Amino acid sequence: MILGLACFLIILAIITTYRVITGPTLTDRLIAADTIGIFMAMVMLLLGLYFNIILLVDIVLAYAILLFVDILIFAKYLEHRELYK
């Protein structure tokens, strides 16, 4: 069941790649790339639970924090067209 859900999330990430490539705006591409990152974090978490590797839970938490900070930086850049104002 866990491996099936991980495979389903990988398929969703592959489908979301279409939006990253052909997104009509830069914002759509950014949101799709973040969604792929969230899907991959969930896959890592599920694999860590399946193989009983507790260290992957900590790695996924750090990865999620980096994804959040990444989106904040890109949002600030898109709003002002520069990082420092």
Secondary structure as UniProt FT lines:
FT   HELIX           2..22
FT   HELIX           26..50
FT   TURN            51..52
FT   HELIX           55..80
//
